[in-house]
């Protein structure tokens, strides 16, 4: 029989991670102008439906069926073939396989949605649908298999508790490639149209992140509680550091900076949440606030039009989180850690593996994304026209408006 406590907790965690995608839509929606709110929000919401269809058809199977030590799984469990309501998740035999599959599906839904922050006001909807499909098949599913499905990186000893490599570094580098491909916006907006909407989105993301990180233990134990607390501590430290940095350097304590800092802390602690002590989580949060703040500043100086800072927050945050795990991972926190981080009594070998893996994955995500958008453009135009941008994508692409015109 299944463990009812762990099963109930994982169903709640699954629901929390699901809630993050609408939260992301509100976060991005508030940051854009009044004429482009629906266009950016639909790119998150459509992933809830379309990614679920792909996950049911063959996505879960490619991630978690066969392919031990390899790059990708097989189609043996396509359409959940060979499973029923009594099939157990063999990772711990405490929860039904269907609960594990649903939990992982929520990760698959939100990861490509993160990239859409780089598409702001510039990408047509048909091109986005093709990109979403290709990116899941050729980037996300292989990464999940290699890290969490017993594939190549797992065999090599790489650790990623809840998605520093799989989710944030991959999405961030894909976003940067997207910015380079689609170029700058023709119409520069005056900043966020609704900071309260950004705050609502941040609140939903932060709330859901407890399920994202604590749920990645896949059962209820002391590591679950550690991951939960580490998530909150890192986010809080990063938010306060970002707030004071902006206050000192920009002369005002900015609300959007506080919110962005919290998300940077959440992204950075994600790969380490269940592998480090709460003291190290605080250090990771401080580093996240500083490094991500200056990454966004660098992006602005270089005039990269990453309008919603996907690269600076998720890409940089996820990458340094994976590297910091190589410094702070401890077997005293989680026995899965077989080689401690460098500052926890370990050696350079584990840090080296973490560093190499996140660099190689980042490079692959960048190159694939750029090439995919270039190829999609032969099938259907990727970029919107200047006229569509001037009209606003809500009306020109979707025939709907979020607000009555002033």
KOLMI-138770 format. One line per 10 residues: number of its first residue (from 1); for each residue x, y, z of C-alpha. Coordinates in steps of 0.2 Angstrom, whole numbers, plus 5000, padded with zeros to 4 digits. Layout:
N
NUM) X,Y,Z; ... .
END
This chain:
406
1) 5000,5000,5000; 5005,5018,4997; 5011,5030,5011; 4995,5041,5013; 5005,5055,5021; 5018,5056,5007; 5005,5054,4994; 4994,5068,5001; 5009,5079,5002; 5014,5076,4984 .
11) 4997,5079,4978; 4997,5096,4987; 5015,5099,4980; 5009,5095,4963; 4995,5108,4964; 5007,5121,4971; 5019,5119,4956; 5004,5120,4944; 4999,5137,4952; 5017,5143,4947 .
21) 5012,5144,4929; 4998,5156,4931; 5009,5165,4944; 5022,5167,4930; 5009,5174,4918; 5004,5187,4931; 5022,5191,4934; 5026,5193,4916; 5009,5201,4912; 5012,5215,4924 .
31) 5029,5219,4918; 5024,5222,4900; 5014,5237,4893; 4995,5238,4893; 4993,5232,4874; 5003,5217,4876; 4997,5209,4892; 4986,5195,4885; 4999,5190,4872; 5012,5186,4885 .
41) 5000,5178,4897; 4993,5166,4884; 5011,5159,4881; 5011,5153,4899; 4993,5147,4900; 4994,5137,4883; 5008,5127,4890; 4996,5120,4903; 4986,5112,4890; 4998,5108,4876 .
51) 5013,5102,4886; 5001,5090,4895; 4995,5083,4879; 5013,5080,4874; 5018,5073,4891; 5003,5061,4891; 5007,5055,4873; 5026,5052,4875; 5035,5065,4886; 5034,5055,4902 .
61) 5040,5040,4893; 5055,5049,4885; 5060,5055,4902; 5058,5040,4913; 5057,5024,4903; 5073,5015,4899; 5089,5023,4892; 5099,5020,4908; 5115,5030,4907; 5110,5038,4890 .
71) 5103,5054,4883; 5085,5050,4881; 5072,5037,4886; 5061,5026,4875; 5043,5025,4870; 5038,5010,4880; 5027,5020,4892; 5019,5031,4879; 5001,5035,4883; 5006,5028,4900 .
81) 5006,5010,4893; 5008,4996,4906; 5002,5007,4921; 4987,5008,4931; 4981,5016,4947; 4991,5003,4958; 5007,5005,4949; 5020,5012,4962; 5034,5025,4959; 5049,5014,4960 .
91) 5060,5028,4967; 5053,5025,4984; 5038,5014,4982; 5028,5026,4994; 5017,5035,4981; 5008,5030,4965; 5017,5032,4949; 5003,5043,4943; 5007,5056,4957; 5025,5056,4952 .
101) 5020,5058,4933; 5008,5073,4937; 5021,5081,4948; 5035,5080,4935; 5022,5086,4921; 5020,5102,4931; 5039,5105,4929; 5038,5102,4910; 5024,5115,4909; 5032,5129,4917 .
111) 5050,5127,4911; 5047,5133,4892; 5035,5146,4899; 5050,5154,4908; 5058,5157,4891; 5043,5168,4885; 5049,5183,4895; 5062,5185,4881; 5048,5184,4867; 5040,5200,4874 .
121) 5031,5210,4860; 5041,5201,4847; 5035,5183,4843; 5020,5177,4833; 5009,5164,4842; 5010,5150,4828; 5029,5151,4829; 5029,5150,4848; 5018,5134,4847; 5031,5126,4836 .
131) 5045,5132,4846; 5037,5125,4862; 5035,5108,4855; 5052,5107,4848; 5060,5113,4864; 5052,5101,4875; 5057,5086,4863; 5075,5091,4860; 5080,5100,4876; 5068,5098,4891 .
141) 5065,5079,4889; 5083,5074,4887; 5089,5085,4901; 5076,5077,4913; 5081,5060,4908; 5099,5063,4910; 5098,5071,4927; 5082,5063,4935; 5079,5048,4924; 5094,5038,4927 .
151) 5103,5045,4912; 5120,5051,4907; 5123,5065,4920; 5115,5056,4934; 5127,5041,4931; 5142,5054,4931; 5137,5060,4948; 5129,5077,4944; 5116,5083,4957; 5101,5094,4954 .
161) 5088,5094,4968; 5074,5103,4959; 5080,5110,4943; 5095,5122,4943; 5101,5113,4927; 5085,5106,4920; 5074,5121,4923; 5082,5138,4926; 5099,5137,4918; 5092,5129,4902 .
171) 5077,5142,4901; 5089,5156,4904; 5101,5152,4891; 5087,5148,4879; 5080,5166,4883; 5096,5174,4879; 5098,5165,4862; 5080,5171,4859; 5084,5189,4862; 5099,5188,4850 .
181) 5088,5180,4837; 5073,5191,4837; 5082,5207,4841; 5076,5223,4849; 5058,5229,4850; 5054,5243,4839; 5042,5251,4852; 5051,5253,4869; 5038,5253,4883; 5039,5264,4898 .
191) 5041,5250,4910; 5029,5239,4920; 5010,5243,4917; 5005,5235,4933; 5017,5233,4948; 5003,5226,4958; 5001,5212,4945; 5019,5209,4946; 5018,5207,4965; 5003,5195,4964 .
201) 5013,5185,4952; 5028,5185,4963; 5017,5179,4978; 5010,5165,4968; 5027,5160,4962; 5035,5161,4979; 5020,5151,4987; 5021,5138,4973; 5040,5136,4975; 5038,5127,4991 .
211) 5030,5113,4982; 5043,5114,4968; 5058,5112,4980; 5051,5103,4995; 5041,5092,4984; 5056,5086,4975; 5061,5075,4989; 5045,5065,4983; 5041,5060,5001; 5039,5067,5018 .
221) 5054,5067,5029; 5067,5079,5037; 5075,5083,5020; 5058,5089,5014; 5057,5101,5029; 5075,5107,5025; 5071,5110,5007; 5056,5120,5012; 5065,5131,5025; 5080,5133,5013 .
231) 5068,5139,4999; 5061,5153,5010; 5078,5158,5018; 5087,5160,5001; 5073,5170,4993; 5071,5182,5008; 5090,5185,5009; 5091,5188,4990; 5076,5200,4990; 5083,5211,5004 .
241) 5101,5211,4997; 5093,5217,4980; 5083,5230,4988; 5097,5238,4998; 5109,5237,4982; 5096,5246,4972; 5093,5258,4986; 5112,5262,4987; 5116,5262,4969; 5099,5269,4962 .
251) 5095,5280,4977; 5077,5272,4979; 5071,5256,4987; 5062,5249,4972; 5047,5237,4974; 5050,5228,4957; 5069,5226,4963; 5063,5218,4979; 5051,5206,4969; 5065,5202,4956 .
261) 5077,5198,4970; 5066,5186,4978; 5063,5176,4962; 5082,5176,4959; 5085,5169,4976; 5071,5155,4973; 5080,5151,4956; 5097,5150,4964; 5093,5139,4979; 5083,5127,4968 .
271) 5097,5115,4963; 5103,5115,4981; 5087,5115,4992; 5088,5098,4998; 5107,5096,4999; 5114,5111,5009; 5111,5117,5027; 5100,5132,5031; 5116,5142,5035; 5122,5139,5018 .
281) 5105,5143,5010; 5107,5160,5018; 5124,5162,5010; 5117,5156,4993; 5103,5169,4995; 5115,5183,4998; 5126,5178,4983; 5111,5177,4972; 5105,5194,4976; 5122,5202,4972 .
291) 5127,5192,4956; 5109,5192,4948; 5108,5211,4952; 5124,5215,4943; 5120,5202,4929; 5104,5212,4925; 5114,5228,4926; 5127,5221,4913; 5113,5216,4902; 5106,5234,4902 .
301) 5123,5241,4898; 5125,5229,4884; 5108,5234,4877; 5102,5216,4877; 5083,5217,4875; 5079,5203,4888; 5064,5213,4893; 5059,5203,4908; 5076,5197,4914; 5075,5179,4911 .
311) 5093,5177,4908; 5099,5188,4922; 5087,5180,4935; 5084,5162,4930; 5099,5159,4919; 5112,5166,4930; 5103,5161,4946; 5101,5143,4940; 5119,5142,4935; 5127,5149,4950 .
321) 5116,5138,4961; 5122,5123,4952; 5140,5129,4955; 5137,5133,4973; 5130,5116,4976; 5148,5110,4971; 5154,5120,4986; 5141,5117,4999; 5133,5100,4996; 5134,5089,5012 .
331) 5130,5071,5015; 5125,5076,5033; 5110,5084,5025; 5106,5071,5012; 5114,5054,5010; 5112,5055,4991; 5127,5066,4992; 5141,5054,4990; 5155,5067,4987; 5153,5083,4998 .
341) 5155,5100,4991; 5172,5109,4992; 5168,5119,5007; 5160,5105,5016; 5175,5093,5017; 5175,5087,4999; 5186,5089,4984; 5187,5098,4967; 5180,5083,4958; 5161,5086,4962 .
351) 5163,5104,4959; 5171,5101,4943; 5157,5090,4937; 5144,5103,4942; 5153,5116,4933; 5156,5107,4917; 5138,5100,4916; 5130,5117,4918; 5141,5125,4905; 5139,5111,4892 .
361) 5120,5111,4895; 5119,5130,4894; 5129,5130,4878; 5118,5117,4870; 5102,5126,4875; 5108,5142,4868; 5113,5134,4851; 5098,5123,4849; 5086,5138,4853; 5094,5150,4840 .
371) 5095,5136,4827; 5077,5131,4830; 5070,5149,4829; 5080,5151,4813; 5072,5135,4805; 5055,5139,4811; 5056,5155,4802; 5056,5145,4786; 5039,5137,4791; 5031,5153,4798 .
381) 5037,5170,4802; 5044,5171,4820; 5044,5190,4822; 5029,5201,4822; 5028,5216,4810; 5032,5234,4815; 5013,5237,4812; 5008,5223,4824; 5020,5229,4837; 5013,5247,4836 .
391) 4995,5241,4837; 4999,5230,4851; 5000,5211,4851; 4984,5208,4861; 4973,5215,4847; 4984,5212,4832; 4988,5193,4836; 4973,5188,4847; 4959,5200,4843; 4957,5204,4861 .
401) 4961,5218,4873; 4965,5217,4892; 4959,5235,4895; 4948,5248,4887; 4958,5261,4877; 4961,5277,4886 .
END
